């Protein structure tokens, strides 16, 4: 049995009118760094709250470390660490006071498990007498992680831990997770940032409460079914409109300064035909190049394949 298992979990809100989690099943192996990847409202937080026994599912079964989330909720609460998306520590307490308080809740001491948090705590120790509410976003993140680890959990749940944090702090945070994994802790992290998916060992792509794919990041990218092209011209808005109107284009969406394009069929003449089509439409400064897909491209393809009526002309960002 895995460290975490979900079997056909479903959860609705607003008297059953909103389906937040839709028949979700997956497992996470002990010691694995597993990512739940999807946009806001995809169901990530609801799944984490069910697994940490804060929310009851409408149907299905879930276990953490072999304990059922309903019958074994006491054992789960004493053995897991949970870092919610919103900073939830006591803002009027200092760094040191927060850490001591959470250690006391689990009937332990900071000294007892200091080795586990040492690398992280040393980065905020110079501010140990500062109130938590006065810390920067990156420092709050590190303090919250220390408090989630202070009782030496076997499974760590991190719900969008890097949202709203600067790029440097995000990079430091993922480096900390890799070090924690080396100590045998099972880590489940949710994030809306597709670039963070490649930092996980396995990922589940989720949208609208449904799992679109579960695999390693490299396998998800390898499974991308079409050739992908990046297209740019001097009139990007008109470019999008013309690509949407093109009969042999399957999908097109803005991606940074380019538009990513796929075709109805993977034919050798597609690129030349597209150049002719766009030139006839009066586009100048035209650039068309084949590229390798990212996790974000894979997510968009899986999402639009699940909703074929929306596949053509999808626009993101």
C-alpha positions in Angstrom: 0.0 0.0 0.0 1.2 3.5 -0.8 1.8 6.3 1.7 -1.3 7.9 0.3 -4.2 6.4 -1.7 -7.4 7.8 -3.0 -10.1 5.6 -4.5 -13.0 7.2 -6.4 -13.1 10.3 -4.2 -16.0 12.8 -4.9 -16.8 16.0 -3.2 -19.5 18.6 -3.9 -20.2 22.0 -2.5 -23.2 24.4 -2.4 -25.7 21.6 -1.7 -24.3 19.4 -4.4 -24.4 21.9 -7.3 -20.6 22.4 -7.5 -18.5 19.3 -8.2 -15.0 20.1 -6.7 -13.6 16.6 -6.8 -14.8 14.2 -9.5 -14.1 10.5 -9.0 -10.4 11.0 -8.2 -8.1 8.0 -7.7 -4.3 7.9 -7.4 -1.6 6.7 -5.0 1.6 8.1 -3.8 4.5 5.8 -2.8 6.4 6.2 0.5 9.3 8.6 0.1 7.9 10.0 -3.2 7.8 13.7 -4.2 4.4 14.0 -5.9 2.9 17.0 -7.5 -0.8 17.9 -7.9 -0.7 20.4 -10.8 -3.6 22.6 -11.9 -5.1 26.1 -11.9 -7.1 27.7 -9.2 -10.4 26.0 -8.7 -9.1 22.7 -10.0 -9.8 20.8 -6.8 -6.3 20.6 -5.3 -7.1 22.2 -1.9 -10.2 20.0 -1.5 -8.2 16.9 -2.1 -5.5 18.0 0.4 -8.2 18.9 3.0 -9.8 15.4 2.6 -6.4 13.7 3.0 -5.6 15.7 6.1 -9.0 14.9 7.6 -10.2 18.5 7.5 -13.0 17.7 5.0 -15.2 14.7 4.5 -15.6 13.3 1.0 -19.1 12.6 -0.3 -18.0 9.2 -1.6 -14.9 7.0 -2.1 -12.1 6.0 0.2 -8.8 7.5 1.1 -5.9 6.4 3.3 -2.7 8.1 4.6 0.0 5.8 6.0 -2.5 3.0 6.0 -5.0 4.8 8.1 -8.5 5.6 6.7 -9.2 9.3 6.7 -12.4 8.8 8.6 -11.8 6.0 11.0 -8.1 6.7 11.5 -8.2 10.5 11.6 -6.5 10.8 15.0 -3.5 8.8 13.8 -3.3 10.8 10.6 -3.4 14.1 12.4 -0.5 13.1 14.6 1.7 11.8 11.8 1.3 14.3 8.9 2.4 17.8 8.3 0.2 20.3 6.5 1.1 23.7 5.1 -2.0 25.4 3.8 -1.9 27.9 0.9 -2.8 30.8 3.1 -0.3 31.8 5.8 -2.0 30.5 9.0 0.5 30.9 11.8 0.0 33.3 14.7 1.1 36.7 13.3 1.3 38.3 16.7 3.8 35.6 18.0 7.4 35.7 17.1 9.2 33.2 14.9 10.5 31.4 18.0 7.2 31.5 19.8 5.3 30.0 16.8 7.8 27.2 16.5 7.6 26.4 20.3 3.8 26.5 20.2 3.5 24.0 17.4 6.0 21.7 18.9 4.0 21.8 22.2 0.8 20.9 20.3 2.4 17.6 19.2 3.9 17.0 22.7 7.5 17.4 21.5 10.2 20.1 21.6 12.1 22.1 19.0 15.3 20.5 20.2 14.0 17.0 19.8 13.6 17.3 16.0 15.9 20.2 15.3 18.0 18.2 12.9 15.1 17.9 10.5 14.5 21.7 10.3 18.1 22.9 10.9 18.9 23.9 7.3 15.6 25.8 7.0 15.5 27.4 10.4 19.0 28.7 10.1 17.8 30.9 7.3 15.2 32.6 9.6 17.0 32.3 12.9 18.4 35.9 12.7 14.7 37.0 12.8 13.6 34.7 15.6 12.3 37.6 17.8 10.4 39.2 15.0 6.6 38.8 14.9 5.5 36.4 12.1 3.2 39.0 10.6 6.2 41.3 10.0 8.2 38.7 8.0 8.6 38.8 4.2 6.7 36.3 2.0 9.7 34.0 1.7 10.5 34.1 5.4 6.8 33.3 6.3 7.0 30.4 3.9 10.1 29.0 5.7 8.6 29.5 9.1 5.4 27.7 8.0 7.4 24.8 6.7 9.4 24.5 10.0 6.1 24.4 11.9 4.7 21.7 9.6 7.9 19.6 10.2 8.5 20.1 13.9 6.8 16.9 14.9 8.7 14.9 12.3 5.8 13.9 10.1 5.9 10.8 7.8 3.8 12.6 5.1 4.0 16.3 4.3 1.2 18.1 2.5 2.1 21.5 0.9 -0.8 23.4 -0.6 0.5 25.9 -3.2 3.4 26.8 -1.0 5.1 29.1 -3.5 2.1 31.1 -4.7 2.9 34.8 -4.4 6.5 34.2 -3.5 9.4 35.7 -5.5 11.4 33.6 -8.0 14.5 33.3 -5.7 12.4 32.1 -2.8 10.6 29.6 -5.0 13.9 28.1 -6.1 15.2 27.9 -2.5 12.0 26.3 -1.4 12.2 23.5 -4.0 15.8 22.9 -3.0 14.7 22.5 0.6 12.1 19.9 -0.5 14.7 17.8 -2.3 16.7 17.8 0.9 13.7 16.8 3.0 12.9 14.0 0.6 16.4 12.5 1.2 15.3 12.1 4.8 12.5 9.7 3.8 9.5 12.0 4.1 6.7 11.5 1.6 5.9 14.9 0.1 2.7 16.0 -1.8 2.8 19.5 -3.2 0.1 21.3 -5.1 0.9 24.2 -7.4 -0.6 26.2 -10.3 2.9 26.8 -11.7 3.4 24.4 -14.6 7.2 24.9 -14.5 7.3 23.4 -11.0 5.9 20.2 -12.3 9.3 19.1 -13.7 10.7 19.3 -10.1 8.5 16.4 -9.0 9.1 12.7 -9.5 5.5 12.1 -10.6 2.6 14.5 -11.2 -1.1 14.4 -11.5 -2.6 17.1 -13.9 -6.0 18.1 -12.6 -8.7 20.4 -14.0 -12.3 20.8 -12.9 -11.9 18.2 -10.2 -10.9 15.5 -12.7 -7.4 13.9 -13.1 -6.3 14.4 -16.7 -3.0 12.4 -16.5 -0.7 10.8 -13.9 2.9 10.0 -14.8 6.4 11.3 -14.6 6.9 14.8 -16.1 9.1 13.3 -18.9 6.5 10.7 -19.8 3.8 13.3 -19.9 5.8 15.4 -22.4 6.7 12.3 -24.4 3.0 11.5 -24.7 2.2 14.8 -26.4 0.4 13.7 -29.6 1.2 16.4 -32.1 4.0 18.4 -33.6 4.1 21.8 -31.9 5.0 25.1 -33.5 5.7 28.6 -32.2 4.5 31.3 -34.5 5.0 35.1 -34.3 4.3 38.1 -36.5 4.2 41.9 -36.3 0.4 41.8 -35.6 0.0 39.2 -32.8 -3.8 39.9 -32.2 -4.6 39.5 -35.9 -2.3 36.4 -36.0 -4.5 34.8 -33.3 -7.7 35.6 -35.2 -6.3 34.2 -38.5 -5.0 31.0 -36.9 -8.4 30.4 -35.3 -10.0 30.7 -38.8 -7.5 28.4 -40.4 -9.1 25.1 -41.4 -6.0 22.9 -41.0 -5.0 24.3 -37.5 -6.2 22.2 -34.6 -5.3 24.5 -31.7 -3.7 27.9 -31.1 -3.1 29.9 -28.0 -0.9 32.8 -26.9 2.3 31.7 -25.1 4.5 34.6 -24.1 5.5 36.6 -27.3 4.5 33.6 -29.5 1.4 31.7 -30.4 1.7 27.9 -30.0 0.0 26.0 -32.9 -0.9 22.4 -33.6 -2.4 21.0 -36.8 -5.3 18.7 -37.5 -2.8 16.2 -39.0 0.9 15.8 -38.6 1.9 16.4 -42.2 5.3 17.4 -43.5 3.8 20.2 -45.6 2.1 21.9 -42.6 4.8 24.4 -41.9 5.1 25.6 -45.5 1.3 25.7 -45.9 0.9 27.8 -42.7 3.6 30.3 -44.0 1.7 30.7 -47.3 -1.6 31.1 -45.5 -0.3 33.8 -43.1 1.6 35.6 -45.9 -1.6 35.8 -47.9 -3.3 37.3 -44.9 -0.7 40.1 -45.0 1.4 39.2 -42.0 5.0 40.6 -41.8 7.9 39.7 -39.5 6.6 36.1 -39.7 8.4 33.5 -37.7 7.4 29.8 -37.6 9.5 27.2 -35.8 9.0 23.7 -34.5 9.4 23.5 -30.7 9.3 20.9 -27.9 6.2 20.9 -25.7 6.3 22.0 -22.1 4.1 20.6 -19.3 1.8 23.6 -19.9 1.4 22.6 -23.5 0.6 19.1 -22.4 -1.9 20.3 -19.9 -3.7 22.5 -22.5 -3.8 19.6 -24.9 -5.3 17.2 -22.3 -7.8 19.8 -21.1 -9.0 20.7 -24.6 -9.1 17.0 -25.7 -11.5 16.4 -22.8 -13.6 19.3 -24.1 -13.3 18.9 -27.9 -15.7 21.7 -28.7 -13.2 24.1 -27.1 -10.1 22.7 -28.7 -9.8 25.0 -31.7 -8.6 28.5 -30.9 -7.9 28.0 -27.2 -6.3 31.1 -25.7 -4.4 31.2 -22.4 -2.3 33.6 -20.5 
